[in-house]
Amino acid sequence: MIKKEELVKGDTYIIDNGLGAPVKAKLLESPKQGKGWKQVVLMEVYGSSIGFFDEAGGVYTKDILEAC
């Protein structure tokens, strides 16, 4: 699991949020908010790699496994 302080807007990461297999996703917003850090960030999830649709949505930062 990657630390939320290491996340960079625009980078691609591997996530595991219950789709059945790890999936690539692109971070669309900064995880830093004011003086703190967000628990949920907006990501473009590439579900087509495992048979689902590609779509943007909220992903918990604890589900982000590693950078691509």
Buried (B, 14 or more C-beta within 10 A) or exposed (E): EBEBEEBEEEEBBBBBBEBEEBBBBBBBBBBEEEEEBBEEBBBBBBBEEEEBEEEEEEBEBEBBBEEE
